[in-house]
C-alpha cells in the first residue's frame, strides 16, 4: 500500500538490507564494475547468464543457495569471457562487494527509533550465506532487529509467499499488521499479495515519511 489511504495499524516492520540499508543496487553495481574495468551491463549480463543456467533470476543461485559463492564467481568469470572476451578475477566476491560500502544512516536511525519505541523490527533479505559475516560488520543486529529472516537460512527468497508467512509467525503479527520496506518492486508486490503493507523504497526521506504515517 503506497497511496494516501488510511492503513491498518502496523505492528511489525520488516526492512530489506541491500538497496535500503545500503546505497541503491544500481549504484553499488556501477562502483563494483568499474573496479574491474567492466560496465554494469557486462557484469549484469554475465550474472544473468549464470542465473539462467540454474533456471533462476540473477541472484537466486547465491541467495537460496544453489551454489557456493566461490563456484558461482567462477561461473560468472566464465560468462564474462564467453560473452565479452573479458578475463576478470572475482574470487572472494563478497569481501570485494562489501568493501567501502556505505550505510544508509538516516534509515538506520529511523528503524532504530521505531525499535526503541517498542515496534517489532526485523531484517528480511535475500542473502547468500557467505555475506552474513560482511553485513554484520556494517550493522550490528543486536538491539536493533528482533528477528532475522535471511534467504540462505529459510530456503526461500522474496517474493515467494513462504517468506512472508514465515515473517508473520516470527513477528507474531497478522499479515495486515506487517509492512515490508524494499527497493525491489516485485518483492513489494509479493508482500501486498500476502495482504501486507509495503513501501517501495526509492528515496530515504519519502520512505521515512510514509513509515511515519503508518506508525502514527
WONOR-V835383 format. One record per residue. RES is the residue in one letter. PHI is phi in whole degrees, -180 to 180 (* if undefined). D_LAST is the distance of its C-alpha to the last C-alpha in Angstrom with 2 decimals. Layout:
BEGIN
res=RES phi=PHI d_last=D_LAST
res=RES phi=PHI d_last=D_LAST
END
This chain:
BEGIN
res=X phi=* d_last=15.44
res=X phi=-123 d_last=15.34
res=X phi=-86 d_last=15.40
res=X phi=-100 d_last=13.28
res=X phi=-71 d_last=13.25
res=X phi=-70 d_last=10.44
res=X phi=-105 d_last=10.14
res=X phi=-61 d_last=10.48
res=X phi=-64 d_last=8.31
res=X phi=-92 d_last=9.07
res=X phi=-110 d_last=11.42
res=X phi=-137 d_last=13.56
res=X phi=-101 d_last=13.51
res=X phi=-118 d_last=17.03
res=X phi=-105 d_last=18.10
res=X phi=-74 d_last=21.52
res=X phi=-100 d_last=23.97
res=X phi=-70 d_last=26.48
res=X phi=89 d_last=25.27
res=X phi=-121 d_last=21.73
res=X phi=-84 d_last=22.44
res=X phi=-129 d_last=25.77
res=X phi=-60 d_last=27.05
res=X phi=-53 d_last=27.30
res=X phi=-57 d_last=29.93
res=X phi=-59 d_last=32.12
res=X phi=-66 d_last=32.38
res=X phi=-63 d_last=33.19
res=X phi=-64 d_last=35.81
res=X phi=-62 d_last=37.36
res=X phi=-63 d_last=37.75
res=X phi=-63 d_last=39.05
res=X phi=-62 d_last=41.50
res=X phi=-61 d_last=42.97
res=X phi=-62 d_last=43.89
res=X phi=-110 d_last=46.24
res=X phi=70 d_last=47.58
res=X phi=-111 d_last=45.74
res=X phi=-92 d_last=43.67
res=X phi=-59 d_last=40.27
res=X phi=-64 d_last=41.79
res=X phi=-68 d_last=44.61
res=X phi=-64 d_last=42.47
res=X phi=-63 d_last=40.14
res=X phi=-60 d_last=43.26
res=X phi=-69 d_last=44.79
res=X phi=-65 d_last=41.66
res=X phi=-67 d_last=41.31
res=X phi=-63 d_last=44.99
res=X phi=-67 d_last=44.56
res=X phi=-59 d_last=41.60
res=X phi=-61 d_last=43.75
res=X phi=-64 d_last=46.51
res=X phi=-96 d_last=44.26
res=X phi=69 d_last=42.99
res=X phi=-131 d_last=39.47
res=X phi=-79 d_last=37.21
res=X phi=-58 d_last=37.52
res=X phi=-101 d_last=35.84
res=X phi=-58 d_last=36.12
res=X phi=-56 d_last=39.50
res=X phi=-83 d_last=37.98
res=X phi=-72 d_last=34.61
res=X phi=-78 d_last=35.94
res=X phi=-101 d_last=38.52
res=X phi=-101 d_last=41.72
res=X phi=-153 d_last=43.50
res=X phi=-72 d_last=43.53
res=X phi=-59 d_last=42.27
res=X phi=-62 d_last=45.87
res=X phi=-69 d_last=47.32
res=X phi=-61 d_last=44.56
res=X phi=-61 d_last=45.19
res=X phi=-64 d_last=48.89
res=X phi=-69 d_last=48.20
res=X phi=-66 d_last=46.10
res=X phi=-57 d_last=48.95
res=X phi=-63 d_last=51.40
res=X phi=-70 d_last=49.45
res=X phi=-61 d_last=49.27
res=X phi=-70 d_last=53.04
res=X phi=-67 d_last=53.70
res=X phi=-84 d_last=51.50
res=X phi=-128 d_last=51.92
res=X phi=67 d_last=54.80
res=X phi=-111 d_last=52.65
res=X phi=-105 d_last=53.26
res=X phi=-134 d_last=50.14
res=X phi=-99 d_last=49.49
res=X phi=-107 d_last=46.04
res=X phi=-62 d_last=46.82
res=X phi=53 d_last=44.15
res=X phi=-57 d_last=41.64
res=X phi=-61 d_last=38.48
res=X phi=-61 d_last=39.55
res=X phi=-70 d_last=40.37
res=X phi=-65 d_last=37.13
res=X phi=-88 d_last=35.01
res=X phi=-61 d_last=37.33
res=X phi=63 d_last=35.77
res=X phi=-78 d_last=32.44
res=X phi=-95 d_last=29.51
res=X phi=-105 d_last=26.05
res=X phi=-79 d_last=22.91
res=X phi=-63 d_last=22.03
res=X phi=-65 d_last=18.88
res=X phi=-71 d_last=17.33
res=X phi=-59 d_last=18.87
res=X phi=-65 d_last=17.35
res=X phi=-68 d_last=13.76
res=X phi=-74 d_last=14.28
res=X phi=-65 d_last=16.25
res=X phi=-65 d_last=13.55
res=X phi=-63 d_last=11.26
res=X phi=-62 d_last=14.46
res=X phi=-65 d_last=15.21
res=X phi=-82 d_last=12.01
res=X phi=97 d_last=13.41
res=X phi=-85 d_last=11.86
res=X phi=-64 d_last=14.89
res=X phi=-128 d_last=15.95
res=X phi=-124 d_last=19.09
res=X phi=-103 d_last=21.47
res=X phi=-127 d_last=22.91
res=X phi=-145 d_last=25.78
res=X phi=-77 d_last=29.08
res=X phi=-137 d_last=31.15
res=X phi=-69 d_last=34.93
res=X phi=-61 d_last=36.22
res=X phi=-69 d_last=38.03
res=X phi=-92 d_last=34.85
res=X phi=-59 d_last=33.26
res=X phi=-66 d_last=35.02
res=X phi=-75 d_last=34.12
res=X phi=-69 d_last=30.32
res=X phi=-69 d_last=30.36
res=X phi=-76 d_last=32.30
res=X phi=-85 d_last=29.57
res=X phi=-136 d_last=26.53
res=X phi=-72 d_last=27.20
res=X phi=-74 d_last=25.18
res=X phi=-63 d_last=25.69
res=X phi=79 d_last=22.80
res=X phi=-121 d_last=20.41
res=X phi=-103 d_last=20.69
res=X phi=-74 d_last=20.78
res=X phi=-148 d_last=22.88
res=X phi=-118 d_last=24.86
res=X phi=-123 d_last=25.76
res=X phi=-111 d_last=28.51
res=X phi=-60 d_last=30.75
res=X phi=-68 d_last=34.00
res=X phi=-87 d_last=33.30
res=X phi=-73 d_last=31.81
res=X phi=83 d_last=34.56
res=X phi=-130 d_last=32.14
res=X phi=-139 d_last=30.10
res=X phi=-58 d_last=27.29
res=X phi=-99 d_last=27.32
res=X phi=-65 d_last=29.47
res=X phi=-61 d_last=27.80
res=X phi=-60 d_last=29.01
res=X phi=-64 d_last=26.64
res=X phi=-68 d_last=23.51
res=X phi=-64 d_last=25.15
res=X phi=-61 d_last=25.92
res=X phi=-64 d_last=22.40
res=X phi=-61 d_last=21.08
res=X phi=-65 d_last=23.79
res=X phi=-63 d_last=23.16
res=X phi=-86 d_last=19.48
res=X phi=53 d_last=20.49
res=X phi=-133 d_last=17.78
res=X phi=-72 d_last=18.30
res=X phi=-53 d_last=18.46
res=X phi=-71 d_last=15.58
res=X phi=-92 d_last=13.33
res=X phi=-102 d_last=14.51
res=X phi=-130 d_last=13.69
res=X phi=-102 d_last=16.59
res=X phi=-115 d_last=16.70
res=X phi=-148 d_last=20.33
res=X phi=-87 d_last=22.68
res=X phi=-106 d_last=24.97
res=X phi=-61 d_last=24.41
res=X phi=-66 d_last=26.48
res=X phi=-70 d_last=24.38
res=X phi=-65 d_last=21.22
res=X phi=-63 d_last=23.40
res=X phi=-63 d_last=24.51
res=X phi=-65 d_last=21.05
res=X phi=-65 d_last=20.29
res=X phi=-65 d_last=23.76
res=X phi=-89 d_last=22.78
res=X phi=74 d_last=19.90
res=X phi=-84 d_last=17.29
res=X phi=-95 d_last=14.62
res=X phi=-147 d_last=15.78
res=X phi=-120 d_last=15.33
res=X phi=-76 d_last=18.83
res=X phi=-83 d_last=19.10
res=X phi=-124 d_last=21.42
res=X phi=-153 d_last=20.00
res=X phi=-64 d_last=18.09
res=X phi=-61 d_last=16.34
res=X phi=-67 d_last=15.34
res=X phi=-67 d_last=14.10
res=X phi=-64 d_last=12.00
res=X phi=-62 d_last=10.53
res=X phi=-68 d_last=9.94
res=X phi=-64 d_last=8.46
res=X phi=-57 d_last=5.96
res=X phi=-63 d_last=5.20
res=X phi=-69 d_last=5.62
res=X phi=-90 d_last=3.80
res=X phi=-66 d_last=0.00
END
